[in-house]
Amino acid sequence: QVQLVESGGGLVQPGGSLSVSCASSIGIRWYAMAWYRQTPDKERELVAAITPPGKTDYSDSVKGRFTISRDNTGNTMSLQMNNLKPEDTAVYYCNVDERKHRQLLSWGQGTQVTVSS
């Protein structure tokens, strides 16, 4: 069973910054990876993705504010979130990029990010 564990979420004021991390039980160096977010009133949204060569892309809603990255061990990835907005409030999950892999890995627990005054 592949395990993905997200961490680093919390309560942040609008305009603030936060970094969330993802640890994998398998090497993810050669997977196209992504960060997703989910709220009760919205469908799951892919917000950031990174390819093995390191090419990144972002949804329009977070472009210019979020940065996705990998560490050099091939076991973790991060999402740096700047200038956070209330609409960024969601549970954030990591997984493979569903646009480039035939099957998602098992979902982790996610990490809650709340942007509020």
Long-range contacts (C-beta under 8 A, 24 or more apart in sequence): 1-25, 1-106, 2-26, 2-105, 2-106, 3-106, 3-108, 4-93, 4-94, 4-95, 4-105, 4-106, 4-107, 4-108, 5-108, 5-109, 6-92, 6-93, 6-94, 6-108, 6-109, 6-110, 6-111, 7-111, 8-78, 8-111, 9-91, 9-92, 9-111, 9-112, 9-113, 9-114, 10-112, 10-113, 10-114, 11-114, 11-116, 12-84, 12-113, 12-114, 12-115, 13-84, 13-115, 13-116, 13-117, 14-84, 14-85, 14-86, 14-115, 14-116, 14-117, 15-83, 15-84, 16-84, 16-115, 17-80, 17-81, 17-82, 17-83, 17-84, 18-81, 18-84, 18-113, 19-78, 19-79, 19-80, 19-81, 20-78, 20-79, 20-81, 20-92, 20-111, 20-113, 21-76, 21-77, 21-78, 21-79, 22-76, 22-77, 22-78, 22-79, 22-94, 22-108, 23-75, 23-76, 24-75, 24-76, 24-94, 27-74, 27-75, 28-70, 28-74, 28-75, 28-77, 28-96, 29-70, 29-74, 31-96, 31-97, 31-101, 32-96, 32-97, 32-99, 32-100, 32-101, 33-68, 33-70, 33-77, 33-94, 33-95, 33-96, 33-97, 34-68, 34-94, 34-95, 34-96, 34-97, 34-98, 35-66, 35-68, 35-77, 35-79, 35-92, 35-93, 35-94, 36-92, 36-93, 36-94, 36-95, 37-88, 37-90, 37-91, 37-92, 37-93, 37-113, 38-90, 38-91, 38-93, 38-110, 39-89, 39-90, 39-91, 42-90, 44-93, 45-90, 46-97, 46-98, 46-99, 47-79, 48-79, 49-97, 49-99, 50-77, 51-97, 51-100, 61-87, 62-88, 81-113, 84-113, 84-115, 85-115, 86-115, 86-116, 87-115, 88-113, 88-115, 89-113, 89-114, 89-115, 89-116
